[in-house]
Amino acid sequence: MRDRDRDRDEDERSKTTPPSISPLYLCTLSLHSPKSSRKELLLWLLRRRRRFRVVGESMLPILRAGDEVLLDEHAYDSAAPQAGEIVVAYHPEQPDLKIIKRVGVVLANGLFLISDNSSAGNDSRQFGVVKMEKIVGRVNGRF
């Protein structure tokens, strides 16, 4: 009888207590592709979105070299980035280079950016946290 009560208590606890999962693991689970919509295309025509061409293989399989995405440069004017979003940022060590990465963790001093295909590019594991002022915008869709 005691074993049955213990099992029932463990079942109840597992329903109410979320499992401990690292933010980076959660981020890799949300490998959603940015989808273009008519609204995003209209905003591009009205010059409220910018086109950005992907260079390199660091965001495979979601984004390939040569893909073009729509970038919202004002996305973070009133809201903070969320883990899992794809952003364009200035490389912290090469100021003329723009990079496209996924937000892994949002920290008080900036963002930890990760590549979906870490074997093909560098990310915050190599160059560290990226400050918010280096973020160009959020990717809202594929062109």
MONOR-V549409 format. One line per field, one symbol per residue. phi: phi as a letter, one per 20 degrees, with the letter a starting at -180 (. if undefined). burial: 1 if it has 16 or more other C-alpha atoms within 10 Angstrom, else 0. A space follows every 50 residues. Layout:
phi=???
burial=???
//
This chain:
phi=.ffffffffffffffddffecfgffgfffeeeefdecffffffffemecd ecefcndfdfefcdgnfdcedefdfdfccefdgofecdbfffdcgeeecd befebedfdqdeecefdffdaebffednfdfgfeeerdfdaee
burial=00000000000000000000000100110010010000011001000011 11111111100010000111111000000010111111111100000111 1111110001111111000001110000111101111111111
//
